[in-house]
């Protein structure tokens, strides 16, 4: 109801909106400290901005629900994360600009390391480099074969991630993911979740078996884990829904994929956070909505490295003046979800957010952190409402009703 209402109230103007998203921003106390990674980080620029902003906490999907990156980002952009939930396969495919067709079933691959008994000992194969990833994808493409009528395609994505595409008739996505989400156990068989998916599940069982044999001589990436089965589908763009001419500045393919599915233009990939901000400054006159994605906060949290995550947050803080100098009409700084180093993975904890705008009602928050932000004027709200808040503060929503 909320998102549908927002769509009917759109007013176009020349205002500029920036979403700076520190992936996995939320954290927990760890390593004998009483503060989260964000709270312990030295962030004078973020704190100064918080004093002039309205702050709060965001729940990506719902209370107590640990979100994946896909639904969390859909929520950030004002799309219902449950109704629009989709497997990561299509996001990875869009992220590398794979030419998707209606017959395609797309799946994300995690290259992994298994021991002699087949137990997973590293779900990310030591984060192999891109060159190794590309070589292994070529190897699989040459040696894995399926029955006639079904085409199989392997494509490299980044580090331990790859894309698997099945192209054929009557393929189903209701298949169990094979990633057990922990080490020391066997991969999950790709069994059918509904009877109609059984023929497709048989295909994936054959693929996993062949891949294990093909990769048996690899030192690290000797098995594939399958995640996020998804049939191709289209989404209404940010331009259609909100009248926004949007640019995505993101280095990781999945986030570029989400952006492409939602009709954003995609900036060239970069190798640093500073380079992303440079692109923002260079392109600021050309667009009215900017999605700037910072990945290392999430990566360091997943690594369980509290101090490294703190350092990433501090690096971002040093770049804040480069953003505020642009004088955007609305600047939102938040994360898509929490990735506490203490848990080494995504969690259900709400994410701190600040919204800076000339039209905002500043609250009493003086520090950008989890405990401070819960006292803010935004309170604790569903993440899907954030886009509406940004549009309202940019004066892009007209009055509802007489």
N, C-alpha and C positions, 0 to 999 in steps of 0.2 A: 504494500500500500504506500509506504513512504517513498520508495524509489519511483514508483509509477506517478505519484503526485509531483515529485521534483521535475520529472520530464515535461510536465504540462506547464511549468512556471518559468521556463528559461527565457532570459533576456540577454541578447548579445550586446557586448560593449568592448572597450579596448583594454579592460583590466588584465593583469598578469598574475597567474597563480603558479607557485612552485611547491611541489611535494618532494622534500628531501627524505628519503626512506633509508634508514640504517637497518638493514635486514637483521632480524633476530635481536633487536636492541634491548628488550627487556631481560633482566637477569635476576640473580639471587645472591645473597651473601655466601661467601666461600673462602677457603684458605684461611680460616680463623678470623676473618673480617666480619664486621657487622653490617657492611653496606654492599649493595649490588655493584656490578661493574660500572654502571653509569654514575652511581652515587659517589664512588671512590675516585673516579676520573677527574682530572683537573680540567674544568670546562668553563672558564670565565666568560667566554662569548655566548655559549648556550644559556648560562645562568643570567647574564645581562638581558638576553632576549626574552627569557621566561618572565622577567619582571615587567615587561611591557606587553605580555601576551595573555591569552586565555589558555589554560592548561587542563589536562585531565588524563584519564586512562581509557584505553580502547580494548574491547573484547572482539577479536577477529571473527569468531563464529558464534560462540555462546559461552556462558559461564561453565567452566570446568572442561571445556573441549579444547584439546590440543590441535591446532590447525596445521595443515600442510601449507607450503608456500603459495600454491595455486589459489585455493579458496581465500587465503588471507589477502592476496593482491587483488583479486576480484572485489573483495569487500572494500579495500582502500579506494577503489575507483568507483564505488557506488553500485556495484552489482551484487545481488543477493548471493552470498557464498555457498548456500545450500542448493538453491535452484540452479546455479550456474557452475556447480562443481563438475570438474572434468579431469580425466586422467592426465598425468604429466606427459604422457607420450605426445599428445597433440601440442602441448606447450613447448616441448623440446623441438618438435618438428617445425613449428612456426619460428622458433628462435634461430634456427639455422636456415630459414627460408626454404625448407623442403617443399617441392611442388606437390601439395596434397591433392588427392582425388577422392571422390565420393565413396569409392570401394576400399579406401585405406583404413586399416586398423593400426594405430601407432602406439608404440610401447617404449618407455624409457628403459635403457639398460644401465645397470651399475656393474662395471667390471669389478670382480671381487677375488679374494684369495681364499682357497679352501685347502684343508690339510689332506693327507692321504686317505682318510676315511670319508672325506667329503664335507666335513664340518667347516663352517665359515669362520675364518680367523681374522679377516679384514674385509669389511663391507665395501671399502673404497679402493682396494688394491694399492694401498700406499699412495693414493692420489697420483697415479702414473702421469707422465707428461703427455702433452698433446701429440707429439710425434709417435710415441708408443701406441697411443689410442688409435691413431690413424692406421698404423701398420696392422694392428690387430683387427680392425674393422675390414681392411682389405683381405686379410687372411680368412675371416669368417665368410665374407661375401664369395670368395672363391671356392670354399669347401663345404658349406652347409647347403643342403639340397632338400626340397620338398616335392610333394606330388604335383603332377601337372594341374594347371588351373589356379595355382596360388603362387604368386611372385613374392620373393623374400628380398628385402633390401636392408643393408646395414649402413649407417652413416655415423661418422665421428661427430661428437659434440664438443666436449672439453674435459680434460683430465680423465676421471674415471667414468664419465658419462657418455653414453652413445644412444643412438636411435635405431629401433628395429621397426620395420614397416612390413605388414602383410597386406598384399593387394589381391583381393578376390571377392567372390560372391558369398553372401550369407555369413560373413565373419561376425562374431559376437565379442563384446568387451567384458562380459560378466565372468571373468577368470580370476582366480586367486593369485595375488602377487607372490612371487617366489622369495622376495627379500624377507628374512625372518626378523629384521630390525634389531638383531643382537648377534653377538659372536658366540662361538662354542656350540652351535647347534647346526643341524642340516638345513639347507634351503627348503622352503615350502614347495610341494609339488604344485604345478599350475593346473589345479583341478577346476572343473566347471562349477559356477555358483548357481546356475539354473540349468535345467536339462537341455534347453536349446543351445547352450554354449559348449556342449560336450565335444562336437567335432572340432571346434576351434581349440579347445583344451588339448586334444590329442595332437594337434599341430605344434602347439607350444611345448608339449612334453618331448616331442621329437627334436625340436630346435634346441632345447636345453641339453638333451643327451648328446646331440652332435657337437654342440659348442664345447661341452666339457671334454670331449675327445680331441677336438681340434686345438684347444688351448692347453692341453695337458703338459706341454713342454714349456709353457710360459712361467717365468720366475715368480711373478706377482699376479697378473690378471689371468688366472687359470679357470675362471668360471664366470658366467653371467647371471645376474639377478634381475628379474623382470618386475617393473613397477609401472603403474599408471596406464593401463590399457584404455584407449579412447578412440572412438570413431570420429571422423571429421565433422565439425559443425560450425556454423557461423554465428557471430554475435553482433548486436547493434553497436556502432562505434560511439566514441566519446563525442564526435562531431554531430552525429544524428541525435543522441540523447541529450547532450548538454551544450551543443554549439561550440565546442572547444577545438581549436587547432592545436594539436598536442605533439610534443616531441619527447621521446623516451631516450634517456642517456643511461644505458646499462651495459655492463660488460658480459654478464653471464647469459647464455643462450635462452634459458627458460624465461627469464624476465623480459628479454627482448621478444620472446614468443608471445607472452601475455599481451605485451604492448601492441604487437603487430595484429593479434586477433581483435583488439579493441580499436584498431584503426589509427594508431599513433604512427608518426614518422619515426624512424629509428636512426639515431646518431651512430657514427662509426665506433667500433669497439676501441677501448683505451686500456692502458696498462697501469693506471693509477687513479686514485680518488681526485687528486689535483687536476689531472687531465680531464676528468668528467666536469669539474667546475669550470675549467677553461672553455669547454664546449658550451656549457650553459651561458657563459658570458658572451661568447661569440655569436650564439644563435638567439639571444634574448629578444632582439627586435623582430624576429621572424615568426614567433609562435606566441600563444597566450596561455598555454598550460605546459608545464615541464615536470616530468617524472625523472628524478635523479636517484639512482639506485646504488647503494653502498653495500657490497657483498661481504667484505672481510669481517664485519662484526659477527655475522652469522657463522662464518667458517671457523673463526677462532672459538666461538662458543661451542660449536659441534666438536672441536678438537679437545674441549675441556680445559682450554688455556685461558684462565681468568685474566692474567696480566696482559696477555697479547690482545685480548678483547678491549681491555682498558686503554691500551695504546692506540688502537684503531679509533676509539671514541675521541681520544685526545687529538688525534690527527684531524678528524673531521672538525673538531672545535676550532682549530687554527684556521680553517678555511671559511668559517662562517662570515667573516667580514667581506670576503669576496662575493658572497651571495647577497648580503644585506645592502652592499653598495649599489646593487642593481635597483633597489627600491621597488620590489614587487608589491603589488596590491595585497596579496595574501601569500604568506610563507608558512607552510605546514612542515613540521619536523617530527617524525615518529618512526616506528618500525612496523613491519608487517606482522610480527609475532615475537614472542620471547624465546631466546635460546640461551638459557643460563649455562655458564661453563660448569657449574656444579652438577648439572644433569647431562651435559654433553649432548644435548639434543633439544628439539622444540619442546615447549611446555605450554600449559593452559593459562599461565599468568597474563594479566592484562598488560598492555604496552603504554608507556608514557607518551604523551603528545602535547605539543604546543602549537598554537595558531596565532601568528602575528599579523595584524592588519590595523589600519587606521580606524576601522569600524568596530574593532573588538572591544569588549569591556574587560580591561585588565583585572586580574584577581590578586590574591595575596601571595601567590607562589613566587619565591625568590630564587629557587634553585631547580634545575631541570633534572629530576630524578623520580623514581617510582613513588616513594613515600610523600614527597612534596606535591607531585601532580595530582594525587587523589584529593587534595584540598582545593583544586582548581575549579574554575567556573564551568568547565565542560563536564565535571563529574566523571562518572564511569558510564560509558555509553557503547552501544554496538558500533563497530568500526564502519559498517555500511552507511552510517549517518554522517561520516566525516566529509564526504564529497558535498553533501548538502550544506554543511556548515561553511565549507570553503566557498561555494558558489554564492551563498548568502552574503558573506563578508566581502566578496568581490562585486556585490550589487548586481548579480546575474540572475536573481530570482524575483519575480513580481509577486505582488500580494495575492493571497489565496482568498477567493470569495469577495463578496460585496463589502 
